[in-house]
Amino acid sequence: MMTGVPPAAPVARTPIATGWLLWLTWLFVIVAASGILFSVLVLIVGADRLTQLIGLTVNMPALTAWWMIEQAAYVLFGIACVGVLAKDRDLAGISVVLAWVIVVFQCIDALLQLFEARISIPAGAVLYLAYALKMSSVLRGPKQDSPSIGRGAI
């Protein structure tokens, strides 16, 4: 037992996301949570019964490996966004990677739509791209001035 060593003081973590990045993070968390809840509701109640209840047609997607990989990326991104709100820098880094993955997925989906003679513009990819760029710059921190050594300063 060590004596004389003061206990470590809890360190207050600063928020990672502020401003519009915070709003976008909350939007992604809400969209991910509502998508998961709606999917569970469709599985429990059934698409036909849900169509009767809400009056809108609920189309179930084909359960392919590609669809499951995409859904996994969205769910993991939602979890990483919750980590950003909890001020976890590791999950913030993971959210950047997943945002880039989702941008690629959405662009591939739009390209595949062209083969079916449908034009699809991945507008959501712009939000994920903005999130990834801003979050990566936040995680890098402020730019530090280079030292004056080597520029002839005395």
C-alpha positions in Angstrom: 0.0 0.0 0.0 1.4 3.3 -1.1 1.2 6.2 1.2 1.9 9.8 0.4 0.6 9.5 -3.1 -2.3 11.8 -3.8 -5.3 10.3 -5.5 -5.6 11.1 -9.1 -8.1 14.0 -9.7 -10.8 13.2 -12.2 -10.0 14.9 -15.5 -12.9 16.8 -17.1 -13.0 15.8 -20.8 -13.8 18.6 -23.2 -16.5 18.1 -25.8 -15.2 16.7 -29.1 -18.1 18.0 -31.2 -19.3 21.6 -31.0 -21.4 23.8 -33.2 -22.8 22.4 -36.4 -20.8 19.2 -35.9 -22.6 18.6 -32.6 -26.0 19.1 -34.3 -25.0 16.7 -37.1 -23.8 14.1 -34.6 -27.1 14.3 -32.7 -29.0 14.0 -36.1 -27.0 10.9 -36.9 -27.7 9.4 -33.5 -31.5 10.1 -33.8 -31.6 8.7 -37.4 -29.7 5.6 -36.4 -31.8 5.0 -33.3 -35.1 5.6 -35.1 -34.0 3.3 -38.0 -33.1 0.5 -35.6 -36.4 0.9 -33.7 -38.4 0.9 -36.9 -36.7 -2.2 -38.2 -37.4 -4.0 -35.0 -41.0 -2.9 -35.1 -41.3 -4.2 -38.7 -39.8 -7.5 -37.6 -42.2 -7.8 -34.6 -45.4 -6.5 -36.1 -44.8 -7.4 -39.7 -44.7 -5.2 -42.8 -48.3 -5.9 -43.8 -49.7 -5.0 -40.4 -47.5 -1.9 -40.1 -48.8 -0.8 -43.6 -52.3 -1.0 -42.3 -51.5 0.8 -39.1 -49.7 3.8 -40.5 -51.2 3.9 -44.0 -47.9 4.0 -45.8 -46.4 1.2 -47.8 -43.5 -0.5 -46.1 -41.2 -2.3 -48.5 -38.8 -4.8 -47.0 -35.4 -4.8 -48.7 -33.9 -8.0 -50.0 -31.7 -9.5 -47.3 -28.4 -9.7 -49.3 -24.8 -9.7 -48.0 -24.3 -6.2 -49.4 -27.4 -4.9 -47.5 -26.3 -6.4 -44.3 -22.8 -4.9 -44.6 -24.3 -1.5 -45.2 -26.6 -1.8 -42.2 -23.7 -2.9 -40.0 -21.8 0.2 -41.1 -24.8 2.5 -40.3 -25.4 0.8 -36.9 -21.7 1.0 -35.9 -21.6 4.6 -37.1 -24.5 5.4 -34.8 -22.7 3.8 -31.9 -19.6 5.7 -32.7 -21.6 9.0 -32.7 -22.9 8.1 -29.3 -19.2 7.7 -28.3 -18.5 11.2 -29.7 -21.3 12.6 -27.6 -19.8 10.8 -24.6 -16.4 12.5 -25.4 -14.6 9.3 -26.4 -11.8 10.2 -28.9 -11.3 6.6 -29.9 -14.9 6.2 -31.0 -14.6 9.6 -32.7 -11.8 8.3 -34.8 -13.8 5.2 -35.6 -16.8 7.4 -36.6 -14.5 9.2 -39.1 -13.5 5.9 -40.7 -17.1 4.7 -40.8 -18.3 8.0 -42.3 -15.9 7.5 -45.2 -17.0 3.9 -45.6 -20.7 5.1 -45.8 -19.8 7.7 -48.4 -18.2 5.0 -50.5 -21.2 2.7 -50.0 -23.6 5.4 -51.0 -21.6 6.3 -54.1 -21.5 2.6 -55.1 -25.2 2.3 -54.6 -25.8 5.4 -56.8 -23.5 3.9 -59.5 -25.4 0.6 -59.4 -28.6 2.5 -59.9 -27.3 3.7 -63.2 -27.2 0.1 -64.5 -31.0 -0.1 -63.7 -31.6 3.1 -65.7 -32.3 5.1 -62.6 -30.5 8.2 -61.6 -29.6 8.4 -58.0 -27.8 11.3 -56.3 -26.1 10.3 -53.0 -27.1 13.5 -51.2 -26.7 11.9 -47.8 -23.1 11.2 -48.7 -22.4 15.0 -48.6 -23.4 15.0 -44.9 -21.2 12.0 -44.1 -18.4 13.6 -46.0 -18.8 16.9 -44.1 -18.8 15.0 -40.8 -15.7 13.0 -41.7 -13.7 16.1 -42.8 -14.7 18.2 -39.8 -14.3 15.5 -37.2 -10.9 14.5 -38.5 -9.7 18.2 -38.3 -11.1 18.4 -34.8 -9.3 15.2 -33.8 -6.0 16.5 -35.2 -6.2 19.6 -33.1 -5.2 23.2 -33.8 -2.3 23.8 -36.2 0.9 24.6 -34.4 3.2 27.3 -35.7 6.5 25.9 -36.9 9.4 27.0 -34.8 11.5 29.9 -36.0 14.6 27.8 -36.1 16.1 27.5 -39.6 14.4 30.7 -40.9 17.4 32.9 -40.1 15.9 34.2 -36.8 18.2 34.7 -33.9 
